Amino acid sequence: MPNKPKPDWVIPLGMDIECVPICKAMNKVPGILTVESCCGHGKTPFHIWFEAKSLTALPALLYWFNSCHCGFSGWSVQVTTDCGCSSVTFMVEGPVGAYKEANHIAKLIEEDNP
């Protein structure tokens, strides 16, 4: 049975414009759903929180945050929860002001997930 295509991603109201390309690209990866983001506004690191339908969905995304694949160091993915022990969420963290890098990584993800 073929996979159903994901519906087009809709930009959430109030999203930092700098986060749009990478969130849009991440949501094209099967099993990945972004849930929150902040560009850091040049003062704090770039962050995107996302959920993964399963652990098998992660390699196709995490690959692009590795410096040998994207060409940039300083990007990482962390596993988080909150003080209430809620479900696991993943967080991409990039360097402060890394907007061009985020756009480049977004292009790589988009090319891999047309």
A tleap script that builds the chain and sets N, CA, C and O, in Angstrom:
source leaprc.protein.ff14SB
mol = sequence {
  NMET PRO ASN LYS PRO LYS PRO ASP TRP VAL
  ILE PRO LEU GLY MET ASP ILE GLU CYS VAL
  PRO ILE CYS LYS ALA MET ASN LYS VAL PRO
  GLY ILE LEU THR VAL GLU SER CYS CYS GLY
  HIE GLY LYS THR PRO PHE HIE ILE TRP PHE
  GLU ALA LYS SER LEU THR ALA LEU PRO ALA
  LEU LEU TYR TRP PHE ASN SER CYS HIE CYS
  GLY PHE SER GLY TRP SER VAL GLN VAL THR
  THR ASP CYS GLY CYS SER SER VAL THR PHE
  MET VAL GLU GLY PRO VAL GLY ALA TYR LYS
  GLU ALA ASN HIE ILE ALA LYS LEU ILE GLU
  GLU ASP ASN CPRO
}
set mol.1.N position { 0.849 -1.182 0.000 }
set mol.1.CA position { 0.000 0.000 0.000 }
set mol.1.C position { 0.895 1.246 0.000 }
set mol.1.O position { 1.740 1.373 0.886 }
set mol.2.N position { 0.744 2.159 -0.947 }
set mol.2.CA position { 1.603 3.349 -0.994 }
set mol.2.C position { 1.337 4.284 0.180 }
set mol.2.O position { 0.234 4.355 0.723 }
set mol.3.N position { 2.419 5.011 0.554 }
set mol.3.CA position { 2.276 6.005 1.623 }
set mol.3.C position { 1.418 7.156 1.134 }
set mol.3.O position { 1.542 7.593 -0.010 }
set mol.4.N position { 0.552 7.643 2.002 }
set mol.4.CA position { -0.236 8.830 1.673 }
set mol.4.C position { 0.664 10.056 1.806 }
set mol.4.O position { 1.433 10.145 2.764 }
set mol.5.N position { 0.589 10.998 0.876 }
set mol.5.CA position { 1.380 12.219 1.036 }
set mol.5.C position { 0.837 13.047 2.200 }
set mol.5.O position { -0.364 13.055 2.470 }
set mol.6.N position { 1.752 13.746 2.886 }
set mol.6.CA position { 1.332 14.628 3.969 }
set mol.6.C position { 0.577 15.814 3.376 }
set mol.6.O position { 0.915 16.284 2.290 }
set mol.7.N position { -0.436 16.296 4.080 }
set mol.7.CA position { -1.081 17.530 3.603 }
set mol.7.C position { -0.084 18.684 3.664 }
set mol.7.O position { 0.867 18.651 4.445 }
set mol.8.N position { -0.304 19.691 2.848 }
set mol.8.CA position { 0.595 20.841 2.864 }
set mol.8.C position { 0.654 21.438 4.260 }
set mol.8.O position { -0.366 21.608 4.928 }
set mol.9.N position { 1.857 21.750 4.677 }
set mol.9.CA position { 2.084 22.340 5.988 }
set mol.9.C position { 1.642 23.802 5.971 }
set mol.9.O position { 1.918 24.529 5.017 }
set mol.10.N position { 0.972 24.216 7.008 }
set mol.10.CA position { 0.490 25.591 7.122 }
set mol.10.C position { 1.342 26.308 8.166 }
set mol.10.O position { 1.541 25.800 9.270 }
set mol.11.N position { 1.840 27.481 7.815 }
set mol.11.CA position { 2.680 28.261 8.731 }
set mol.11.C position { 1.835 28.705 9.919 }
set mol.11.O position { 0.817 29.375 9.741 }
set mol.12.N position { 2.251 28.334 11.136 }
set mol.12.CA position { 1.503 28.764 12.322 }
set mol.12.C position { 1.557 30.286 12.497 }
set mol.12.O position { 2.568 30.923 12.199 }
set mol.13.N position { 0.475 30.840 12.975 }
set mol.13.CA position { 0.392 32.270 13.237 }
set mol.13.C position { 1.485 32.681 14.229 }
set mol.13.O position { 1.653 32.044 15.269 }
set mol.14.N position { 2.209 33.721 13.913 }
set mol.14.CA position { 3.223 34.259 14.813 }
set mol.14.C position { 4.577 33.581 14.740 }
set mol.14.O position { 5.471 33.912 15.519 }
set mol.15.N position { 4.750 32.637 13.822 }
set mol.15.CA position { 6.039 31.952 13.710 }
set mol.15.C position { 7.108 32.924 13.236 }
set mol.15.O position { 6.868 33.736 12.342 }
set mol.16.N position { 8.301 32.837 13.843 }
set mol.16.CA position { 9.430 33.647 13.390 }
set mol.16.C position { 9.710 33.313 11.931 }
set mol.16.O position { 9.858 32.140 11.586 }
set mol.17.N position { 9.784 34.311 11.079 }
set mol.17.CA position { 9.976 34.112 9.640 }
set mol.17.C position { 11.249 33.328 9.354 }
set mol.17.O position { 11.318 32.588 8.373 }
set mol.18.N position { 12.259 33.488 10.212 }
set mol.18.CA position { 13.525 32.788 10.026 }
set mol.18.C position { 13.388 31.272 10.206 }
set mol.18.O position { 14.242 30.515 9.745 }
set mol.19.N position { 12.326 30.831 10.870 }
set mol.19.CA position { 12.099 29.398 11.130 }
set mol.19.C position { 11.264 28.718 10.050 }
set mol.19.O position { 11.231 27.490 9.975 }
set mol.20.N position { 10.600 29.498 9.225 }
set mol.20.CA position { 9.655 28.929 8.262 }
set mol.20.C position { 10.307 27.922 7.312 }
set mol.20.O position { 9.796 26.808 7.197 }
set mol.21.N position { 11.416 28.251 6.620 }
set mol.21.CA position { 11.953 27.286 5.655 }
set mol.21.C position { 12.350 25.948 6.287 }
set mol.21.O position { 12.055 24.892 5.727 }
set mol.22.N position { 13.004 25.980 7.423 }
set mol.22.CA position { 13.464 24.721 8.008 }
set mol.22.C position { 12.303 23.925 8.609 }
set mol.22.O position { 12.300 22.696 8.538 }
set mol.23.N position { 11.333 24.597 9.190 }
set mol.23.CA position { 10.164 23.874 9.713 }
set mol.23.C position { 9.374 23.249 8.567 }
set mol.23.O position { 8.921 22.109 8.666 }
set mol.24.N position { 9.216 23.987 7.497 }
set mol.24.CA position { 8.503 23.460 6.323 }
set mol.24.C position { 9.209 22.214 5.799 }
set mol.24.O position { 8.563 21.214 5.487 }
set mol.25.N position { 10.534 22.276 5.703 }
set mol.25.CA position { 11.306 21.133 5.215 }
set mol.25.C position { 11.212 19.951 6.172 }
set mol.25.O position { 11.013 18.817 5.736 }
set mol.26.N position { 11.350 20.203 7.461 }
set mol.26.CA position { 11.298 19.124 8.443 }
set mol.26.C position { 9.965 18.396 8.402 }
set mol.26.O position { 9.916 17.175 8.556 }
set mol.27.N position { 8.888 19.134 8.195 }
set mol.27.CA position { 7.560 18.522 8.142 }
set mol.27.C position { 7.348 17.662 6.894 }
set mol.27.O position { 6.376 16.910 6.825 }
set mol.28.N position { 8.236 17.762 5.919 }
set mol.28.CA position { 8.147 16.910 4.726 }
set mol.28.C position { 8.747 15.525 4.978 }
set mol.28.O position { 8.493 14.588 4.222 }
set mol.29.N position { 9.536 15.402 6.033 }
set mol.29.CA position { 10.143 14.109 6.344 }
set mol.29.C position { 9.059 13.212 6.942 }
set mol.29.O position { 8.429 13.587 7.931 }
set mol.30.N position { 8.833 12.040 6.361 }
set mol.30.CA position { 7.788 11.150 6.885 }
set mol.30.C position { 7.984 10.846 8.376 }
set mol.30.O position { 9.068 10.450 8.805 }
set mol.31.N position { 6.917 11.040 9.152 }
set mol.31.CA position { 6.947 10.745 10.579 }
set mol.31.C position { 7.425 11.874 11.466 }
set mol.31.O position { 7.521 11.701 12.681 }
set mol.32.N position { 7.731 13.039 10.885 }
set mol.32.CA position { 8.231 14.192 11.653 }
set mol.32.C position { 7.178 15.297 11.653 }
set mol.32.O position { 6.573 15.594 10.623 }
set mol.33.N position { 6.968 15.900 12.823 }
set mol.33.CA position { 6.028 17.015 12.975 }
set mol.33.C position { 6.651 18.063 13.885 }
set mol.33.O position { 6.911 17.795 15.058 }
set mol.34.N position { 6.894 19.264 13.347 }
set mol.34.CA position { 7.410 20.346 14.191 }
set mol.34.C position { 6.271 20.868 15.056 }
set mol.34.O position { 5.122 20.925 14.618 }
set mol.35.N position { 6.605 21.251 16.300 }
set mol.35.CA position { 5.563 21.702 17.225 }
set mol.35.C position { 5.817 23.089 17.799 }
set mol.35.O position { 4.895 23.726 18.310 }
set mol.36.N position { 7.050 23.560 17.720 }
set mol.36.CA position { 7.372 24.880 18.262 }
set mol.36.C position { 8.719 25.303 17.702 }
set mol.36.O position { 9.539 24.456 17.346 }
set mol.37.N position { 8.955 26.607 17.623 }
set mol.37.CA position { 10.252 27.079 17.131 }
set mol.37.C position { 10.525 28.484 17.641 }
set mol.37.O position { 9.616 29.215 18.034 }
set mol.38.N position { 11.816 28.844 17.623 }
set mol.38.CA position { 12.247 30.199 17.943 }
set mol.38.C position { 13.587 30.414 17.264 }
set mol.38.O position { 14.508 29.613 17.427 }
set mol.39.N position { 13.697 31.488 16.509 }
set mol.39.CA position { 14.945 31.776 15.795 }
set mol.39.C position { 16.033 32.287 16.735 }
set mol.39.O position { 17.198 32.348 16.341 }
set mol.40.N position { 15.686 32.655 17.962 }
set mol.40.CA position { 16.655 33.172 18.913 }
set mol.40.C position { 16.863 34.672 18.826 }
set mol.40.O position { 17.456 35.273 19.721 }
set mol.41.N position { 16.377 35.280 17.749 }
set mol.41.CA position { 16.429 36.736 17.562 }
set mol.41.C position { 17.829 37.313 17.728 }
set mol.41.O position { 18.000 38.436 18.201 }
set mol.42.N position { 18.843 36.514 17.323 }
set mol.42.CA position { 20.228 36.978 17.394 }
set mol.42.C position { 20.806 37.032 18.797 }
set mol.42.O position { 21.931 37.496 18.986 }
set mol.43.N position { 20.043 36.557 19.793 }
set mol.43.CA position { 20.492 36.625 21.191 }
set mol.43.C position { 20.671 35.252 21.828 }
set mol.43.O position { 21.522 35.073 22.699 }
set mol.44.N position { 19.871 34.285 21.394 }
set mol.44.CA position { 19.930 32.933 21.942 }
set mol.44.C position { 19.958 31.950 20.768 }
set mol.44.O position { 19.692 32.341 19.632 }
set mol.45.N position { 20.274 30.691 21.030 }
set mol.45.CA position { 20.353 29.727 19.938 }
set mol.45.C position { 19.031 29.542 19.187 }
set mol.45.O position { 17.947 29.773 19.722 }
set mol.46.N position { 19.161 29.125 17.954 }
set mol.46.CA position { 18.044 28.770 17.079 }
set mol.46.C position { 17.471 27.454 17.615 }
set mol.46.O position { 18.231 26.522 17.878 }
set mol.47.N position { 16.140 27.360 17.782 }
set mol.47.CA position { 15.526 26.135 18.301 }
set mol.47.C position { 14.293 25.740 17.496 }
set mol.47.O position { 13.498 26.579 17.072 }
set mol.48.N position { 14.168 24.426 17.302 }
set mol.48.CA position { 12.936 23.872 16.726 }
set mol.48.C position { 12.625 22.597 17.495 }
set mol.48.O position { 13.463 21.702 17.599 }
set mol.49.N position { 11.421 22.524 18.028 }
set mol.49.CA position { 10.973 21.327 18.742 }
set mol.49.C position { 10.111 20.528 17.793 }
set mol.49.O position { 9.306 21.082 17.043 }
set mol.50.N position { 10.290 19.203 17.835 }
set mol.50.CA position { 9.504 18.355 16.945 }
set mol.50.C position { 9.218 17.009 17.595 }
set mol.50.O position { 9.878 16.598 18.549 }
set mol.51.N position { 8.218 16.344 17.050 }
set mol.51.CA position { 7.865 14.990 17.480 }
set mol.51.C position { 8.202 14.039 16.347 }
set mol.51.O position { 8.180 14.416 15.176 }
set mol.52.N position { 8.512 12.809 16.707 }
set mol.52.CA position { 8.768 11.759 15.716 }
set mol.52.C position { 7.761 10.644 15.952 }
set mol.52.O position { 7.591 10.178 17.079 }
set mol.53.N position { 7.099 10.223 14.892 }
set mol.53.CA position { 6.103 9.156 14.993 }
set mol.53.C position { 6.742 7.874 15.525 }
set mol.53.O position { 6.109 7.118 16.261 }
set mol.54.N position { 8.005 7.634 15.148 }
set mol.54.CA position { 8.752 6.484 15.644 }
set mol.54.C position { 10.240 6.810 15.540 }
set mol.54.O position { 10.629 7.763 14.865 }
set mol.55.N position { 11.056 6.022 16.205 }
set mol.55.CA position { 12.497 6.233 16.135 }
set mol.55.C position { 13.030 5.994 14.724 }
set mol.55.O position { 14.059 6.556 14.348 }
set mol.56.N position { 12.349 5.177 13.953 }
set mol.56.CA position { 12.810 4.918 12.583 }
set mol.56.C position { 12.638 6.143 11.683 }
set mol.56.O position { 13.220 6.191 10.599 }
set mol.57.N position { 11.853 7.128 12.107 }
set mol.57.CA position { 11.686 8.356 11.326 }
set mol.57.C position { 12.874 9.302 11.492 }
set mol.57.O position { 13.071 10.196 10.669 }
set mol.58.N position { 13.658 9.116 12.539 }
set mol.58.CA position { 14.715 10.073 12.880 }
set mol.58.C position { 15.917 10.109 11.934 }
set mol.58.O position { 16.354 11.206 11.586 }
set mol.59.N position { 16.477 8.974 11.498 }
set mol.59.CA position { 17.699 9.053 10.690 }
set mol.59.C position { 17.586 9.935 9.449 }
set mol.59.O position { 18.535 10.649 9.123 }
set mol.60.N position { 16.462 9.903 8.754 }
set mol.60.CA position { 16.291 10.706 7.535 }
set mol.60.C position { 16.338 12.203 7.816 }
set mol.60.O position { 16.624 12.991 6.914 }
set mol.61.N position { 16.064 12.604 9.050 }
set mol.61.CA position { 16.130 14.013 9.429 }
set mol.61.C position { 17.469 14.349 10.078 }
set mol.61.O position { 18.126 15.315 9.689 }
set mol.62.N position { 17.869 13.558 11.060 }
set mol.62.CA position { 19.082 13.854 11.835 }
set mol.62.C position { 20.338 13.884 10.967 }
set mol.62.O position { 21.285 14.615 11.260 }
set mol.63.N position { 20.342 13.104 9.921 }
set mol.63.CA position { 21.450 13.067 8.973 }
set mol.63.C position { 21.865 14.479 8.557 }
set mol.63.O position { 23.055 14.781 8.477 }
set mol.64.N position { 20.884 15.339 8.295 }
set mol.64.CA position { 21.162 16.674 7.750 }
set mol.64.C position { 21.671 17.675 8.776 }
set mol.64.O position { 22.134 18.751 8.397 }
set mol.65.N position { 21.600 17.354 10.061 }
set mol.65.CA position { 22.134 18.249 11.089 }
set mol.65.C position { 23.557 17.881 11.482 }
set mol.65.O position { 24.165 18.554 12.314 }
set mol.66.N position { 24.093 16.818 10.891 }
set mol.66.CA position { 25.467 16.400 11.133 }
set mol.66.C position { 26.387 17.263 10.273 }
set mol.66.O position { 26.127 17.446 9.083 }
set mol.67.N position { 27.446 17.788 10.855 }
set mol.67.CA position { 28.311 18.733 10.136 }
set mol.67.C position { 28.912 18.149 8.862 }
set mol.67.O position { 29.153 18.891 7.910 }
set mol.68.N position { 29.161 16.845 8.817 }
set mol.68.CA position { 29.744 16.295 7.585 }
set mol.68.C position { 28.722 16.201 6.460 }
set mol.68.O position { 29.104 15.973 5.312 }
set mol.69.N position { 27.443 16.369 6.750 }
set mol.69.CA position { 26.427 16.325 5.697 }
set mol.69.C position { 25.887 17.704 5.338 }
set mol.69.O position { 25.525 17.952 4.188 }
set mol.70.N position { 25.834 18.610 6.327 }
set mol.70.CA position { 25.308 19.952 6.032 }
set mol.70.C position { 26.429 20.978 5.845 }
set mol.70.O position { 26.205 22.039 5.262 }
set mol.71.N position { 27.629 20.668 6.335 }
set mol.71.CA position { 28.753 21.590 6.192 }
set mol.71.C position { 28.879 22.610 7.307 }
set mol.71.O position { 29.735 23.492 7.233 }
set mol.72.N position { 28.050 22.518 8.340 }
set mol.72.CA position { 28.087 23.487 9.435 }
set mol.72.C position { 28.235 22.768 10.770 }
set mol.72.O position { 27.588 21.747 11.007 }
set mol.73.N position { 29.081 23.297 11.631 }
set mol.73.CA position { 29.180 22.733 12.979 }
set mol.73.C position { 28.271 23.533 13.912 }
set mol.73.O position { 27.823 24.630 13.578 }
set mol.74.N position { 28.012 22.966 15.077 }
set mol.74.CA position { 27.221 23.683 16.066 }
set mol.74.C position { 25.745 23.348 16.071 }
set mol.74.O position { 24.995 23.920 16.862 }
set mol.75.N position { 25.299 22.437 15.212 }
set mol.75.CA position { 23.906 22.004 15.201 }
set mol.75.C position { 23.805 20.683 15.947 }
set mol.75.O position { 24.646 19.801 15.775 }
set mol.76.N position { 22.781 20.549 16.770 }
set mol.76.CA position { 22.586 19.299 17.505 }
set mol.76.C position { 21.101 19.021 17.662 }
set mol.76.O position { 20.267 19.906 17.472 }
set mol.77.N position { 20.785 17.793 18.007 }
set mol.77.CA position { 19.406 17.403 18.293 }
set mol.77.C position { 19.407 16.757 19.665 }
set mol.77.O position { 20.186 15.843 19.935 }
set mol.78.N position { 18.529 17.241 20.525 }
set mol.78.CA position { 18.438 16.737 21.890 }
set mol.78.C position { 17.055 16.143 22.131 }
set mol.78.O position { 16.075 16.520 21.488 }
set mol.79.N position { 17.002 15.221 23.057 }
set mol.79.CA position { 15.731 14.630 23.473 }
set mol.79.C position { 15.325 15.324 24.764 }
set mol.79.O position { 16.134 15.445 25.685 }
set mol.80.N position { 14.073 15.784 24.840 }
set mol.80.CA position { 13.624 16.518 26.024 }
set mol.80.C position { 12.256 16.030 26.495 }
set mol.80.O position { 11.527 15.351 25.772 }
set mol.81.N position { 11.947 16.390 27.700 }
set mol.81.CA position { 10.601 16.248 28.252 }
set mol.81.C position { 10.409 17.445 29.177 }
set mol.81.O position { 11.287 18.306 29.247 }
set mol.82.N position { 9.306 17.522 29.875 }
set mol.82.CA position { 9.106 18.649 30.786 }
set mol.82.C position { 9.079 18.151 32.228 }
set mol.82.O position { 9.246 16.959 32.487 }
set mol.83.N position { 8.870 19.064 33.152 }
set mol.83.CA position { 8.897 18.697 34.570 }
set mol.83.C position { 7.709 17.821 34.965 }
set mol.83.O position { 7.674 17.301 36.080 }
set mol.84.N position { 6.740 17.649 34.072 }
set mol.84.CA position { 5.598 16.782 34.335 }
set mol.84.C position { 5.761 15.410 33.702 }
set mol.84.O position { 4.822 14.614 33.690 }
set mol.85.N position { 6.956 15.127 33.171 }
set mol.85.CA position { 7.248 13.837 32.530 }
set mol.85.C position { 6.336 13.588 31.333 }
set mol.85.O position { 5.886 12.463 31.115 }
set mol.86.N position { 6.063 14.630 30.561 }
set mol.86.CA position { 5.235 14.494 29.357 }
set mol.86.C position { 5.960 13.657 28.317 }
set mol.86.O position { 7.103 13.251 28.523 }
set mol.87.N position { 5.293 13.401 27.206 }
set mol.87.CA position { 5.895 12.634 26.122 }
set mol.87.C position { 7.200 13.277 25.667 }
set mol.87.O position { 7.408 14.481 25.817 }
set mol.88.N position { 8.052 12.459 25.121 }
set mol.88.CA position { 9.344 12.921 24.625 }
set mol.88.C position { 9.145 13.848 23.432 }
set mol.88.O position { 8.324 13.592 22.552 }
set mol.89.N position { 9.913 14.926 23.425 }
set mol.89.CA position { 9.984 15.844 22.300 }
set mol.89.C position { 11.455 15.975 21.943 }
set mol.89.O position { 12.328 15.860 22.804 }
set mol.90.N position { 11.718 16.214 20.678 }
set mol.90.CA position { 13.087 16.408 20.226 }
set mol.90.C position { 13.292 17.888 19.960 }
set mol.90.O position { 12.354 18.595 19.590 }
set mol.91.N position { 14.530 18.361 20.149 }
set mol.91.CA position { 14.819 19.775 19.939 }
set mol.91.C position { 16.082 19.914 19.092 }
set mol.91.O position { 17.149 19.420 19.457 }
set mol.92.N position { 15.943 20.589 17.968 }
set mol.92.CA position { 17.087 20.964 17.154 }
set mol.92.C position { 17.610 22.270 17.734 }
set mol.92.O position { 16.839 23.192 18.000 }
set mol.93.N position { 18.915 22.342 17.927 }
set mol.93.CA position { 19.519 23.591 18.392 }
set mol.93.C position { 20.633 23.972 17.436 }
set mol.93.O position { 21.493 23.160 17.094 }
set mol.94.N position { 20.596 25.226 17.013 }
set mol.94.CA position { 21.627 25.748 16.130 }
set mol.94.C position { 22.272 26.964 16.746 }
set mol.94.O position { 21.757 27.515 17.718 }
set mol.95.N position { 23.387 27.390 16.197 }
set mol.95.CA position { 24.091 28.554 16.728 }
set mol.95.C position { 23.242 29.840 16.694 }
set mol.95.O position { 22.299 29.955 15.911 }
set mol.96.N position { 23.587 30.770 17.533 }
set mol.96.CA position { 22.932 32.079 17.558 }
set mol.96.C position { 23.080 32.723 16.173 }
set mol.96.O position { 24.180 32.793 15.627 }
set mol.97.N position { 21.973 33.185 15.623 }
set mol.97.CA position { 21.984 33.902 14.347 }
set mol.97.C position { 22.279 33.051 13.120 }
set mol.97.O position { 22.680 33.584 12.085 }
set mol.98.N position { 22.089 31.740 13.214 }
set mol.98.CA position { 22.433 30.838 12.110 }
set mol.98.C position { 21.302 30.718 11.084 }
set mol.98.O position { 20.950 29.613 10.672 }
set mol.99.N position { 20.745 31.834 10.681 }
set mol.99.CA position { 19.601 31.824 9.776 }
set mol.99.C position { 19.957 31.293 8.383 }
set mol.99.O position { 19.203 30.507 7.810 }
set mol.100.N position { 21.099 31.716 7.841 }
set mol.100.CA position { 21.514 31.235 6.515 }
set mol.100.C position { 21.820 29.742 6.563 }
set mol.100.O position { 21.498 29.004 5.632 }
set mol.101.N position { 22.441 29.303 7.652 }
set mol.101.CA position { 22.720 27.879 7.811 }
set mol.101.C position { 21.413 27.086 7.862 }
set mol.101.O position { 21.295 26.043 7.220 }
set mol.102.N position { 20.445 27.572 8.614 }
set mol.102.CA position { 19.152 26.895 8.717 }
set mol.102.C position { 18.499 26.795 7.343 }
set mol.102.O position { 17.922 25.761 7.006 }
set mol.103.N position { 18.585 27.848 6.554 }
set mol.103.CA position { 18.003 27.827 5.209 }
set mol.103.C position { 18.721 26.819 4.309 }
set mol.103.O position { 18.090 26.144 3.495 }
set mol.104.N position { 20.036 26.724 4.460 }
set mol.104.CA position { 20.800 25.754 3.671 }
set mol.104.C position { 20.414 24.326 4.061 }
set mol.104.O position { 20.207 23.481 3.190 }
set mol.105.N position { 20.318 24.055 5.361 }
set mol.105.CA position { 19.907 22.729 5.827 }
set mol.105.C position { 18.495 22.421 5.333 }
set mol.105.O position { 18.205 21.291 4.940 }
set mol.106.N position { 17.618 23.425 5.354 }
set mol.106.CA position { 16.249 23.239 4.848 }
set mol.106.C position { 16.274 22.803 3.389 }
set mol.106.O position { 15.520 21.911 2.998 }
set mol.107.N position { 17.136 23.426 2.572 }
set mol.107.CA position { 17.231 23.050 1.153 }
set mol.107.C position { 17.678 21.604 1.001 }
set mol.107.O position { 17.156 20.876 0.157 }
set mol.108.N position { 18.637 21.190 1.811 }
set mol.108.CA position { 19.114 19.806 1.746 }
set mol.108.C position { 17.992 18.819 2.102 }
set mol.108.O position { 17.823 17.793 1.443 }
set mol.109.N position { 17.240 19.141 3.139 }
set mol.109.CA position { 16.134 18.273 3.551 }
set mol.109.C position { 15.070 18.230 2.462 }
set mol.109.O position { 14.553 17.160 2.141 }
set mol.110.N position { 14.739 19.389 1.892 }
set mol.110.CA position { 13.723 19.468 0.828 }
set mol.110.C position { 14.147 18.640 -0.395 }
set mol.110.O position { 13.329 17.936 -0.987 }
set mol.111.N position { 15.426 18.730 -0.766 }
set mol.111.CA position { 15.915 17.970 -1.929 }
set mol.111.C position { 15.823 16.472 -1.682 }
set mol.111.O position { 15.624 15.695 -2.615 }
set mol.112.N position { 15.969 16.068 -0.427 }
set mol.112.CA position { 15.913 14.658 -0.067 }
set mol.112.C position { 14.474 14.165 0.128 }
set mol.112.O position { 14.221 12.961 0.128 }
set mol.113.N position { 13.535 15.103 0.294 }
set mol.113.CA position { 12.115 14.768 0.552 }
set mol.113.C position { 11.204 15.623 -0.320 }
set mol.113.O position { 10.460 16.460 0.192 }
set mol.114.N position { 11.259 15.414 -1.654 }
set mol.114.CA position { 10.488 16.284 -2.564 }
set mol.114.C position { 8.977 16.159 -2.362 }
set mol.114.O position { 8.205 16.826 -3.051 }
savepdb mol mol.pdb
quit
